[in-house]
């Protein structure tokens, strides 16, 4: 009978834990903001006080509106921060002065916000150390120091079903390391970025089922891997299109990586006034590329040191330096 008693006690404890969770409210229009922010009428006017009032397992629910930040929203607890109306109606505005969001708890979840005009030394829109950010839009968030920085910096954690747009000179849209996962995202329009990996810079991490598109700046968005620059990582089920690198890997630059079931179309590398292109679609070192569509990419010819001669580009589709290109259909 002891096992049955233990199981029953466990169920009771789980039920108690679930019932003990609280919800805290945030609204710019609440008539009487007052701790503990337990109703819409007493909701906090800004997000951080409600986050500070919450404990592990609690929810902070944010009404529609634009929240002008005087400092970043900092989440160090295992809470759910969720918008009531989704990212289209709920904005964290860094006002070109502050980072929008910092998350440092691996069990924290942020759901349904737009991060706009964030600025900071790195991770100008979001700095994520573990945790999950989902159903969000991050736009016009520019790092101000420690370049090349990123709009979103991930050290582990998950970025899911989100849109990241608009890189700035010497910056990236997403820098993901230490086992992070980017999945079902759109990472687009890094038209002013000049860093390697303008779209996604990936180290020991995963990029899945995402679109990386339109990383271009004059004759190349960074020397290497305009769309994706990846080291010891996995890229699967992705579409990488319309990107141009100054030197190698217009769509993707891979080192010690695996790429599977991807579409690599309409990318380019090199420029006629400078470096010849290597791997317009993909430049790969000791990497494996499987079951992928690679089409309509190009490696441009470049100029020699005198500017009078021509240096030929190589590998319009793929430039492979070790590794394998496989069709496993």
N, C-alpha and C positions, 0 to 999 in steps of 0.2 A: 504493500500500500504506500510505502514511502515515495516511490517515483511519481505516483498520481498526485500526492499532496504537493510535491515540489513543482510539478507542472501547473497545478491550480494556483499556487502562490505566485509563480512567474507570470501567469496570465493576469492576476490581480494587480501585480506591480506594474506591468506594462500598461494596463488600463488606467491606473492612477497617473502614470507619467504622461500619457496622452491627454488626460483630462486636465492636468495641471498647467498645460501650456496656455499662455495668454496672448492677446492681440493688442498692439499699441497703434495708435492712429496718428496720421499726419495730414493736415490740410491747411492751406494758406487762408482759408475762409472760416475757420472754426471761430465761434463767437466768444469762447471762454477757454483759451488754452491753459491747461493746468495739469501737472503730474497727478496721477500716473498715465495720462493720455489714453484713458480706457474707453472713450466714446468719441464719436465724430464731433460732438459739441465741445469736448474738452481737448480735442486733438492738438498736438504740437504744430506750430507754424513752420518749423524747419525740421529736417530729418534727423540730425544728430542727437537732439535731446531724447527722441523716442528710441533711437538705437541704444543710447546709453541707459535708458530705463529698462530695456529688454534683457532677458536672461537666455541661456542656452535653451533651444527648443521653441522659443517664442517667435511670433510673427510681427513685423512692422509693416502696416498697410498704409500706402501713400495715395492720396487722392490725386486726380488730374491737376495739372498746373505746371508752371515753370518755377523752379526753385533756384534762386540766385545764391550761389555759394560764397561765403566769406572764408571758408577753409574746406578741405576735402572731407567727404563723408568717410569715416573710418569704422570698419567692422572687424572686431577681434573676437566675436562670439559666434557660436553655432546657431545663428538665427536665419530666418527667411525675411528678406527685405523685398517686398512685392508692391508693384503699382496696381491700383484698382482698375485702371482703364488702359493699361498697356503703354508701350514706348511711344506710340503716335501722339499721346496726350500728356505724357509725364516726362519732364526734362530736368536734368541736373545741369545747370549752366555755370561753368567755371569762370565765366566773365573774363576770359583771357588773362587770368591771374592765378588760379588755383587748379590743382588736379581735381577731377570730379570724384573719384572713388578709390579707396584703398581697402583691400580685403586680405586678412591674414589668418583666417580660421578655415581649416580644410573642410569643415562641415557647413560653412555659411553658403547661402544661396541668394543671388540677386536676380530678380525676374522682372523684365518689362519696363526698362527706362531708356531714354535718350541721354547720352553724355555729349555735351556740346561745349565747344570753346574752352576745353580744359587745357591748362598749361602747367608744366612741372619739369623737374630735372629728367624724369623718365616715366613712362607709363602715364602720359599726360591726361588721358581719359580714364584709364583703369590700371592700377597696379595690383596684380592678383598673385598671392602666395598661397596656393591651394584654393579650395572653394570652387564654386560654380557661378558663372554669369551666363544667363540665358535670355533669349527673346529681347535683346537690347540693340540699340543703334548707337554707334560711336562715330562722331563726325567732327571735323575741324578741331581736333585735339593735338596740339603741337608741343613736343619737348623743347625746353629752353636751354638746357645744359647737358653735359655728358653725352654729346652727340657722337655717333648716331643713336638717338633714343627712339622711342616708339609711342604711338598713340595708345596701344595696349601692350603692357609688359606682363608676361606670365612666367612664374617660377612654379611649375606644376599647375594643377587646377584644370578647369574645363571652361572653354568658351563655346557655347552652343546656340545654334539658330539665331545668330546675330549678324549685323551688318557693320563693317568698319570701312570708313571712307576718308579720302583726302589726306595724303602725306604731305610733309613740307620738306624743304631743302635739307639734305643730310639726315632725314628721319625715315622711320619705317612705320608701317601700319600695325603689324603685330610681331613681337619678339617673344617666342615661346621656347622654354628650356625646361630641363629637369623633369621629364616625364609628363609634360602638359599635353592636353588634347584640345585641338580645334576641330569642331565637327558641325556640319550643316550650316556653314557660314558663307557670307558674301563679303569678300575683301577686294575693294575696287577703288579705282581712280586715284592712284598714287602719282599724280601727274607732275608733282613738284619734288618728289623724293629722289635723292641721288645716292643713297646708301645701298650697299649690297643687300639683297633681300628686301627691296622696297616694300613688297607686299607682305611676305611672311619670311621671317628668319627663324629657322627651326633647328634646335639642337636636342638630341636624345628625346624626341617627342613625336607626336602623331598629328597628321592633317588628314581629315576624312570628309568625303562627300561635300566638298566646298567648292566655291568659285573664286578664282583669283584672276582679276582682269584689269587691264588698262593701267599698267605701271609704265609710264613713259615720261621722259623729260628731255627735250631737245633731241640729242642723239643717243640717249640711253639713260634709264633710271638705275644708276649704279653700274659699276663695272661688271659685276657677276650676279646672276640670278635675280633679274628684275622682278619676276613674279614670285618665285620661291627660291630661297637659299637654304639648303638642308644638309645637316651633318648627322650621321648615325641615327636617322629617323625613318619613319614610314609615311608614305603619301598614298592614299587609296581612294578611288572613286571620285576624283576631283576633275574639274574643268579649269584649265589654265590657258588664258587666251588674251591676245591683244597687248602683250607686254614686250618691252624692248630694253635690252641691256647694252651698255657701252662696249663690252668685250665678250663675255662668255655666258651662255645659258640665258637666252632671252626669256623663255618660259620658266625654266628651272635649272638650278645648279645643284648637283647632287654629289655628295661625298660619303661613301659608305652607307648608302641608303637603299631602301626598297620602294619601288613605285609599282602600283598595281591598279589596273582597270581605270586609267586616267585618259582624259582627252586633252591633247596639247596641240592647239590650233592657232595659227595667225600670230605667232611670236617672231621676234627677230633679235639679232645681236650684231654688234659692230656698227661703224659708220664710215662713210667714204672720206671723211676729213681727218680720221684718227685711226683707232685700232680696227684691224680686221676682225670679223666675227668668228666665233667658235661655238657651234651648237646653237643655232637659232631657236630650236625648240627646247632641247635639253643638252646640257654639258654635264657628263657624268664620270666620276672617278670611282672605280671599284664598287659600282652599284649595280643593282638588278632592276630591269624594267620589264614588266610582264603585261600582256594582254591589254595594251593601250593603243589608242588612236593618235598618231602623230602626223599632222598634215598641214600644208600651207604655211610652213615656217621658213625663215631665211637667214643666212649668215652673209652680211655685206662685206664687200672688199674694203680694204682700208688703204691709207697712204703710208709710204715709207718715211724714214726719218727726214729725208730732204723735202718731202711733200710733192716730189715730182713723179715718183713711181707708184705702183700699185702692189699692195700685199693682198693675196687672195684670202677670202674667208673659207672656212671649212665646216662641213657638217650642218647643212641647212636645217635638217630635221634633228639629228642626234650626233653629237661628238662624244664617242665612248672611249675612255681611257681606263681599261680594265673593267671587269664586270660582264654583264650579259644583257642582251636584248632578246626577249622571249615572247612567242605567241603560243599561249596554252589553251586556245579555244578547242 
